[in-house]
Amino acid sequence: MIRCVTGTTPAVDRAPTARLWWAALAAVVAVSVGTEFVLHLVDPEDASLGVVERVVRFFSYFTVQSNLLVLAAVIPLVRNPLHDGPVWRVVRLASLLGITITGIVYAVVLAPLYDPEGLKAWTNAGEHYVSPVMAVLGWLLFGPRPRITTAVVGRALLWPVAWIAWILAQGTVTDWYPYDFMDVAAHGYAVALRNLAFVVLLALAFLLLFRFVDRRLPATDAPEPLVHAG
């Protein structure tokens, strides 16, 4: 029995390559964030902070949350590159959004101002360069697609909105903000809220862009038409 694809050459099974890609990305994120967390605890920038405050602040950073979302999204893909599920779809899209913003903002705004050394240079590269490139490029290469609907876009937007609400809420108590553009103590609520409104609009634009691309690129789940001969 000979199996051939009508009108095309036989398809190549990309699942092993996809699994390897996602496993490598998961390892980069886990090692980078894990090492950064340990360094944040044992060598804090502000030694006057207690352990609980250090932990809370570490997990309040947009970069950290974005990378953790990437980790949560790609681990199922290591087992099954065509993984799907209603909650997973939202996590995957939120991770793509977060890590894209992380990579762009760091490369354009923060990189010229920040020059980490030693282990921090490696963890910084993993979180801000390797993870964004591998996450987005892997999605373009391996999908899985289609996965992004209008409902998924709306639910994924809840995460950055919730992150903003959390930062503003804790900031009223601690006067600490992870990024200058949202520092109410320095700029006042009017400026900070204006900046954050722009962030939300930017997030929505990226989400819609991901939805557009998800629908335009070839589906990874589509069955191949086969004919049998011999």
Phi, psi and omega in degrees: 000125179249130179250130178222156180267126182298121173076001181221170173278158180303138181286148178266134178287111183264000183300315180300318178295318179297316179300317180296318179299311182292325178294319178296318179296316179300320180294317180299313182293313182299316180291318182295308182292319180298315179294318179298323179296315179297315179298323180295329180278316186272337181225066185287154175292329178238100184292347181283345181283143175284170182298317181298316179296322178296317181295314181299315181294320180301312183279001176271347180289135179301321180299315181295313180298320179298315180293324178292324175295321176300315180300314180296328183282325187269338180303314176298333181286339176294322178281316182219104182298348177252025182304150178209165179161148184298317179288318181299322179302317180292315179298318181296313181294319178298322179293319177297318177299307184298316184286332175293312178298319179302311182294316182293311182297319181294313183296322186273320189255312192268328184305318179294343184257352189230125182229079182291157180231163177064221181299326181296330177294322180288315180294323178298316179295321179296317184282326189255342182241301185295311182299311178300315182294313182293322182294311183287315180296321178296321177296318179294321183281316191245350183073226001284150181222153352277147180222346190254115175249173178299320179297320179295322177301312180298318181289324179294330180292339180297328182295306179299327178294317178295322178298316179298315180299318180296314182298317179293321181294312181289333179294329178294338181264318187259344187061022179249131177227133186292337183225143187298323186296342180247015182281100181294323181297327183271324189247344185088162184293323184299312181290315182298316180292325176298315179297320182288328176297321177296320178299316180296317178296321177296318179298316179298320179298317178295318179299316179293325176295316178298320178297318180299313181294320179302326181273341183266328180285156180301139178292139179269347182265351187294131177291147180273132177291130184237150170234153183246139179219158175084000000 
